[in-house]
Amino acid sequence: MGPLHALGRTWSRIASLTETMKIKNVEPFAYLKATIEAIANGHPKSRIDVRLPWNFNPSR
């Protein structure tokens, strides 16, 4: 797998996540900002379900 193939896979994941956010009426920038901040602050991997777009709550 070359670097362009890996880039394409990464892009498809980002595009899929963005479309999921749109379907769930979640503002993408707010979601990504909150999720990255939570990870930086030690959000446990065992609670990843809370960070998924369909469970996103901007007040968390």
Contact map, one row per residue, 1 for C-alpha under 8 A:
111011000000000000000000000000000000000000000000000000000000
111111000000000000000000000000000000000000000000000000000000
111111100000000000000000000000000000000000000000000000000000
011111110000000000000000000000000000000000000000000000000000
111111111000000000000000000000000000000000000000000000000000
111111111100000000000000000000000000000000000000000000000000
001111111110000000000000000000000000000000000000000000000000
000111111111000000000000000000000000000000000000000000000000
000011111111100000000000000000000000000000000000000000000000
000001111111110000000000000000000000000000000000000000000000
000000111111111000000000000000000000000000000000000000000000
000000011111111100000000000000000000000000000000000000000000
000000001111111110000000000000000000000000000000000000000000
000000000111111111000000000000000000000000000000000000000000
000000000011111111100000000000000000000000000000000000000000
000000000001111111110000000000000000000000000000000000000000
000000000000111111111000000000000000000000000000000010000000
000000000000011111111100000100000000000000000000000000000000
000000000000001111111110000000000000000000000000000000000000
000000000000000111111111000000000000000000000000000010000000
000000000000000011111111111100000000000000000000000011000000
000000000000000001111111111100000000000000000000000000000000
000000000000000000111111110000000000000000000000000000000000
000000000000000000011111110000000000000000000000000011000000
000000000000000000001111111000000000000000000000000000000000
000000000000000000001111111101100000000000000000000010010000
000000000000000000001100111111100000000000000000000000000000
000000000000000001001100011111110000000000000000000000000000
000000000000000000000000001111111000000000000000000000000000
000000000000000000000000011111111100000000000000000000000100
000000000000000000000000011111111110000000000000000010010100
000000000000000000000000000111111111000000000000000000000000
000000000000000000000000000011111111100000000000000000000000
000000000000000000000000000001111111110000000000000000000100
000000000000000000000000000000111111111000000000001000000000
000000000000000000000000000000011111111100000000000000000000
000000000000000000000000000000001111111110000000000000000000
000000000000000000000000000000000111111111100000000000000000
000000000000000000000000000000000011111111110000000000000000
000000000000000000000000000000000001111111100000000000000000
000000000000000000000000000000000000111111100000000000000000
000000000000000000000000000000000000011111110000000000000000
000000000000000000000000000000000000011111111010000000000000
000000000000000000000000000000000000001001111111000000000000
000000000000000000000000000000000000000000111111000000000000
000000000000000000000000000000000000000000011111100000000000
000000000000000000000000000000000000000000111111111000000000
000000000000000000000000000000000000000000011111111100000000
000000000000000000000000000000000000000000000111111100100000
000000000000000000000000000000000000000000000011111100110000
000000000000000000000000000000000010000000000011111110110000
000000000000000000000000000000000000000000000001111111110000
000000000000000010011001010000100000000000000000001111110000
000000000000000000001001000000000000000000000000000111110000
000000000000000000000000000000000000000000000000111111111000
000000000000000000000000010000100000000000000000011111111100
000000000000000000000000000000000000000000000000000000111111
000000000000000000000000000001100100000000000000000000011111
000000000000000000000000000000000000000000000000000000001111
000000000000000000000000000000000000000000000000000000001111
